[in-house]
């Protein structure tokens, strides 16, 4: 179990680093104008229909605090969401000493 979660944490860290690198390259391409992709932009690039469906559901069905919370979460930088979650999992499920096993 620990090995699988360590692999998941590594995978999330790699995705975070890839998104950070993509943001840096896009910043260089735009002549130094800082460009950071939010989680919303990353999700839109992967599957536009699902994010549009979720936003429609939020507008019509969800309560206002839930809507604002989810919209705030989607506004976070994509690299931060994946990278920070990966680092937290790496610390929690890191290497164990022989005494802990």
C-alpha positions as CSV (number, residue, x, y, z in Angstrom):
1,X,0.0,0.0,0.0
2,X,2.8,2.4,0.9
3,X,4.6,1.7,-2.3
4,X,1.6,2.4,-4.4
5,X,0.9,5.7,-2.7
6,X,4.6,6.7,-3.0
7,X,4.3,6.0,-6.7
8,X,1.1,8.1,-6.9
9,X,2.9,10.9,-5.0
10,X,5.8,10.7,-7.5
11,X,3.4,10.8,-10.4
12,X,1.6,13.9,-9.0
13,X,5.0,15.7,-8.4
14,X,6.0,15.0,-12.0
15,X,2.7,16.4,-13.3
16,X,3.2,19.5,-11.2
17,X,6.7,20.0,-12.5
18,X,5.5,19.5,-16.1
19,X,2.8,22.1,-15.6
20,X,5.3,24.5,-14.0
21,X,7.7,24.0,-16.9
22,X,4.9,24.6,-19.4
23,X,4.0,27.9,-17.6
24,X,7.7,29.0,-17.7
25,X,8.0,28.3,-21.4
26,X,4.8,30.1,-22.1
27,X,6.0,33.0,-20.1
28,X,9.2,33.1,-22.2
29,X,7.2,32.8,-25.4
30,X,5.1,35.9,-24.4
31,X,8.2,38.0,-23.9
32,X,8.3,37.8,-20.1
33,X,4.6,38.3,-19.5
34,X,3.9,35.9,-16.6
35,X,1.5,33.2,-17.7
36,X,0.1,30.8,-15.2
37,X,-2.4,28.1,-16.2
38,X,-5.2,27.6,-13.6
39,X,-6.6,24.2,-12.8
40,X,-9.6,25.3,-14.9
41,X,-7.4,25.9,-17.9
42,X,-5.7,22.5,-17.5
43,X,-9.1,20.7,-17.2
44,X,-10.4,22.6,-20.2
45,X,-7.4,21.5,-22.3
46,X,-8.0,17.8,-21.3
47,X,-11.8,17.7,-21.7
48,X,-13.8,20.8,-22.4
49,X,-17.3,19.1,-22.3
50,X,-16.8,17.8,-18.7
51,X,-15.8,21.2,-17.3
52,X,-18.6,23.0,-19.1
53,X,-21.1,20.4,-17.7
54,X,-19.8,20.9,-14.2
55,X,-19.9,24.7,-14.5
56,X,-23.5,24.4,-15.7
57,X,-24.4,22.2,-12.8
58,X,-22.8,24.7,-10.4
59,X,-24.8,27.6,-11.8
60,X,-28.1,25.8,-11.6
61,X,-28.0,23.2,-8.9
62,X,-25.3,23.9,-6.3
63,X,-25.6,26.3,-3.3
64,X,-23.7,29.6,-3.4
65,X,-20.9,28.7,-0.9
66,X,-20.3,25.4,-2.7
67,X,-20.1,27.2,-6.0
68,X,-17.7,29.8,-4.7
69,X,-15.5,27.2,-3.1
70,X,-15.2,25.1,-6.2
71,X,-14.6,28.1,-8.4
72,X,-11.8,29.3,-6.0
73,X,-10.3,25.8,-6.1
74,X,-10.4,25.8,-10.0
75,X,-8.6,29.2,-10.0
76,X,-5.5,27.8,-8.3
77,X,-2.4,27.3,-10.4
78,X,-2.4,23.8,-11.9
79,X,1.2,23.1,-10.9
80,X,0.5,24.0,-7.3
81,X,-2.5,21.7,-6.9
82,X,-0.7,18.6,-8.3
83,X,2.7,19.4,-6.9
84,X,1.7,20.3,-3.4
85,X,-0.6,17.2,-3.1
86,X,2.2,15.0,-4.4
87,X,4.7,16.5,-1.9
88,X,2.3,16.0,1.0
89,X,1.7,12.4,0.0
90,X,5.4,11.8,-0.3
91,X,6.0,13.0,3.2
92,X,3.1,11.0,4.7
93,X,4.0,7.8,2.8
94,X,7.8,8.2,2.7
95,X,10.3,5.6,3.5
96,X,9.7,3.6,6.6
97,X,12.4,2.5,9.0
98,X,12.6,-1.2,9.8
99,X,11.2,-0.5,13.3
100,X,8.0,0.9,11.8
101,X,7.3,-2.0,9.6
